[in-house]
Amino acid sequence: MLMSVSGIYAGTVQITNGSFHTGGVSIQVQTYTLNSNNEEVKYEDEVVMPSDIISFIPKIENNGDSCFVRAHIFYINENIDASDYITGMSSDWEKRGEYYYYKKPLNEGETLKLFDTLEIPSNIYEIINGEKIKIDIIADVVQEKNFEPDYEKSDPWNGVVPVKSVNTKYDIDTNTNSNITIRYENGANEDIEIPSNFFEDMKRIMPGDSYSSSLKIKNTNKKGAKYYFKCNIEDKDESIKELLNNLELEITNEKGQVLYNDKVKNNENILLGEFNKGEEGKLDFKIKVSNQLTNQYANLNEKLNYVFSVDYEKIYTENNNVVNLDKTNPQTGDKINVAMTIFLISAIGLIIVLILDYREKRNIE
């Protein structure tokens, strides 16, 4: 039997610690986590790192009439499929299009768990570009009475649209430091190991301050590589970019060689070194703030972007065609055979010379 949409009580709750009522439908959404004692407690903001798997348990509590539930999970951005990063979802949830549908009715007083854990992508810094991780969970409910979902269809709820939405977003903090943004280009994150406290103490720069930090580079690729660093300020106000003219940067390698010692130039690449396959090293960074820095720049350091990139070696001919991608030319069987042939020819020639010389000496005698 077909039913009119207007005859259905439906509502939406979106990660909020309040509740929403419409008609006989009433749900509440709370998010929990497991503490060190494996006890379920309310989730609070925590600092996370790439590849972390955190206990993150959204629950939907039904305070009204029996209903059906569906959920939409928006994780980080529209290009991310949340299902790749969540675990612990019951088989009673079925995904259709953008929604997860719970196939059983949720009775009054019952609580429904959405999932157990949330994984932080390993390349999160590249994805969020210094922003916080955003997870947006929308729970839609529709009355069970006189309503029968069809899970064989792409839209099991037959076009029913919730009548109201409470729009509250949920943020998860990442350990990108509140004052700087670290970005990788060309896959540099595979080879560059930056500690979580990289220039962590640059909270509020002051005239005469100095800061130190370090990182490690290991070329894990099959080719030689050049690694670069640049610092920029993404702001339309050119006067703000003058902050970099008040910062002196020194970069040295573990051998004590100075790789760079000059003002920080906006958006200009600095070569950190050339590394062969498997080669690794540690680099030390020092930033000194000019004594002439004025209060105009006191809180602008959070606009700094630290960008690391890699350029794998390419050797070109005059026609700009790549002829070799490695620093070393591999030995082949053909080359060995040629070398052996040259050696044999030389040896035969030497023997002939010795024989001739021997004969000449006998004739003289």
Buried (B, 14 or more C-beta within 10 A) or exposed (E): EEEEEEEBBBBBBBBBEEBBBBEEBBBBBBBBBBEEEEEEEEBEEEEBBBEBEBBBBBBBBBBBBBBBBBBBBBBBEEEBEBEEBBEEBEEEBBBBEEBBBBBEBBEEEBEBBBBBBBBBBBBBBBBBEBEBBBBBBBBBBBBBEEBEBEEEEEEBBBEBEBBEEBEBEBEBEBBBBEBBBBBBBBBBBBBBEBEEEBBBEBEEBEBEBEBEBBBBBBBEBEBBBBBBBBBBBBEEEEEBBBBBBBBBBBBBBEEEEEBBEEEBBBEBBBEBBBBBBEBEBEBBBBBBBBEEBEEEBEEBBBBBBBBBBBBBBEEEEEEEEEEBEBBEEEEEEEEEEEEEEEEEEEEEEEEEEEEEEEEEEEEEE
